[in-house]
Amino acid sequence: MTHDAPTAERLPLRERKKLRTRSALIDTALALFTERGFDGVTLDELCEAVEVSKRTFFRNFASKEQVASAPLESMWNGLRDDVERLPLGHVPVLEGLQAALLAALARMDDGDGVWVRRVRLSQRLAERTPSVAGHGWQYCDRTSAAVEEILRRRLDLAPDDPRPRLALEMVVSAFHAALRTWTARPHTPTHADLITDLHTTFAAIPTSLTFTGLSQ
């Protein structure tokens, strides 16, 4: 099984080979970028290390920044797809989005910590590489815009109704807050730790709306 897609074993051979190539590009890129710095590795060197052509690289990723940001992109893509199937109208949109993000995050658990290791390396790289950090934020923002459009279409909302974007922004901000908590844990954090931190952050949203900063 490749660790870029937990259901890879059910795909045709051609697709499995594509996923293995993509997985190798991600792991090799993160290892090289960590060892030599993002700017210290050329695209030619990365392709040579994986033994693929630049054409193959560009079939999978648009840039070095994207391959470095790939671990979280997979999760955001899952959230976007899940929103098409949310039971809207039965629960508050905020709760539905929280459940969808938790489900997307749960699917990232490959059972042996590969995704967790990738996320940690990607986050460390983003901390010291502005172009990688910028790409990650831009991708998250584009995905959020796509999710917002899905919500507006499915709920038949006016373009100037701020509620879907506000609900979505709370969920996305909560994830980034949980991710910071998770990466700052003193031991090597697990996938389960990230889910726990996200649950904790989601639970703080209601009180944050009336938070004054005074001890309570």
N, C-alpha and C positions, 0 to 999 in steps of 0.2 A: 504494500500500500504506500502511495505517496502521502506526504504529510500536508500537502497543500489542499487536499480534498479528501475528507474521511470516507466518501463513497466511491473512491477511485476503482476499487476492485470490481464494481458492477459496470464499468464503462468498457466500450470496445477497445481492442488492443491499440489502435491508432491514437485514441484519446488518452489512454494510459501512458503511452510514450510521450505525448505532449506534456502531460502533467509531471512526468519524471524530469523532463528537460526544464520545465518551469521551476520545479522544486530545487533542482541542482543549481540553477541560476540564482535563486534566492539565497540558498545556503552558502554558496561560494562567494557571492557578492558581499553578504554580511560578514563573512569571515575575513575577506580581503580588506574591506573597508575598515573593519575593526583593527586589523593588524597594521595597515599602512596609511589609514586615513582616506576619506572619501575622494579627495583630489589626488591622492597618491596612486590611484588605480585607474587606468584608462579603460575605455570600453573594449578596445582590442585585447588588452590583457585579461579582462574578465572572460571574454568569449574564448580566448585561447585556453584558459584554465578549465573551462567547462567543455571544451572541444566542440563548440558550435559556431556557426557563422553569425556575423552581425545581422544578417537578414533574419535568422532564427530568433535572435535576441529581440528584434523589433516586432516580431510576430507576437511576442509575449508581453513586452514592456515598451513604453514610449521613451523611457530615459533611465539613467542610473538612479535618479531620485525615486522613480516609481518602484524599481526593484528593491530599493532600500526600505520603502514604505509598504511593501506588499502584505506583510502579516496583518496589519489592521485594515487594509483595504478589503481583504476577504471578508472580514466581519461586517464592515459597512455595507458591502454588496449584499450580504445575507439579510441585513435589516431592511434595505430597500426592497428586496424581493418579497420579504415576509409581509410588508405593509399592504401589498396587493391582496393578501388573504386575511387580514385582520377582521374580526367580527365587529366592525364599526357599528355604532348605534346601540350596542348591548352593554358596553362598559365605557367609562370616560376615556377620551382619546389619550390622555396622559398615561393612564394605566395600561392601555393597549400597547403604546409605544414602549413602555418599560418592559412589558412582557416580551415584546418582539425583540428588543435588544438583548435581553437575558437569554432568549432562545438562540439568537444568532451567536452570542458568546459561547453558549453551551456547545454548539456544534464545532467550535474551534478546538475542543478537547480531543487530541489525537491519541491519548492514552499513554504516551511516553515523553511528554514534555517538549516536543519539538517546536510546536507553535509558541509556547511560553518562552523558550530560548530565543526564538526569532524575534518576538516582540521586545524582549529585553535588549537584545543587540540593536534592534531598530530604534528603540527609544534612546539608548545611549548615544547612538550615532546622530539622531536628530538634535540632541542637547548641544552638540558641538559643531553641527553642520547646518547653517541657516537654510540652505537650499533644500535639504531633506525635510527639515521642520516645516518650511513653507509649503512644500508639496503635500505633506500630510494634512495640513490644515486646509489647503485648497481642495483636496480630494474629499475631505469630510464635509466641507461647505457645499461642494457640488452634489454630493450624495444627499445632504440635507435638503437642498433645493428640489431634487428629484422626489424625495419622500413627501415634501410639502405639496408638490403638484399632485401626487397620488391622493393625498388626503383631501385636497380641494375637489378633485374630480369625483372621488367616491362619496364625499359628503355633500356635493353640490354647493360649495361655498363660494362666496364672492371673492374676487381677487384681492380686495382690500381688507378681508377679515383677518385680523392678526392672530386669532386663537391657535390655528394649527402650527404656525411658526413658533409661537411662544411655547407651546407644549413640547414641540420637537427640540427647541433650544435648551429647555430644562433637562431633557433626557440626555442630549449630547454633552452638555456641560457637566452633568452628573457623572457620565462615563469618564470624562477627562479628569475630573476630581478624584474619582476612584482609581484611575490609572496612576496618578501621582502618588496616592497613598500606597498603592501596591508596589510601585517601583522603589519606594523609600523604605519598605519593610527591611528589617535588619538581617533576616535570613534570605535564602533563595525562595522567592514566592512561587506558589503553584497556581495552576488554573483555578482550582477551587478557592484559593485566597482572593483572586480577582473577582470571582462571582460574589464572594462574601463582602468584599469592599464595595461592590456595586450595589448590592442589596442595602448596605448600611447608608450609602450616599442617597439612594432613592428614598429611604425612610426619613432622611433629613429635609427633603424638599418642602413638605407642608410647614414645618416650623421655620424654615428659612424665609418664608413669605412674610412673617411677622417678626423676624429677628431684629432686635434693636441694639444688640451689642452689650446690653446690661445683663448682669448675672441673674439667672432665674432659678 
